[in-house]
Amino acid sequence: MFASRKISTRKFPKRLPSESVIALCLIAWSGPAWAYRPFDGTDAAVAEPGEMEIELQPAGAQRASSQTTLIAPATVINYGFAKNWEAILQGQIETPLTAGGPSSLTQAGAFLKHVIVPGSFQDKPGPSVATEFGVHARPADSAEAVRAADVICTCTRATEPLFDGSWVKPGVLVAAIGASKPQARELDDTLLRRADLIVVEWQTAALAEAGEFVRAAPGILDPTRVVELGKLLVHGTPYTRRPSDIVIYKSVGVGLEDVALANLVWQRAQ
């Protein structure tokens, strides 16, 4: 990518386009490390280390035959994680209005961008040259995706199970980190019954807050298969995983667990 014009992400144009009205709330709310700029393609600029940029396109509606679909702003989030490097996440939400139905994520992808030759975008003379690479997320039927997966991560606020637990093949790791209220659940009883090990942060909180446990049918949960993460990592609870074992990690969000895990990683890295 070549670019020779200079853009500052900390300054805003005197005339804002109409589609930028939605960004005014973001600008007002954001701290000094945040920036907003409408995007018109990929350029050779990257966010500074530790800074985040949010790029939005206009929202709108799409009409095809008798179906109307609400198109949320296509969003690109750029995060500078090192000098001349940034991580990029992008996606767009589409919601059917006429017939109803669940929203879908489209144009999703994750990328890395690196400035090969610093130039005008980096306050140096000459053109800026950068390369960007990554992957696009492909929409897939839930049954197809679950049956093929080796690792399944659910991050939703679902109130009913997302998929049939019988679709999960032996040896899979399932991380259910979304729904964390008694009335919500992402996993069904079939998967809970099939699991060889269920790992939680704090058993007291999980049994009281996780809908998977609160709403499970009697006899589904075997207490001997539910283990706290700390006991596995630190206190020596024995467990040897077999290749066919299905392991579930169910999180309800325990802040102290995050601190303890960060400390454990730091100690073991010394």
Secondary structure by P-SEA (a helix, b strand, c coil): ccccbbbbccccccccccccccaaaaaaaccccbbbbbbcccccccccccbbbbbbccccccccccbbbbbccbbbbbbbccccbbbbbbbbbbbbcccccbbbbcccccccccccccccccccccbbbbbbbbbbbbbbcaaaaaaaccbbbbbcccccccccccccccbbbbbbccccccccccccaaaaaaccbbbbccaaaaaacccccccccccccccccccccccccccccbbbbcccbbbbbbbcccaaaaaaaaaaaaaaac
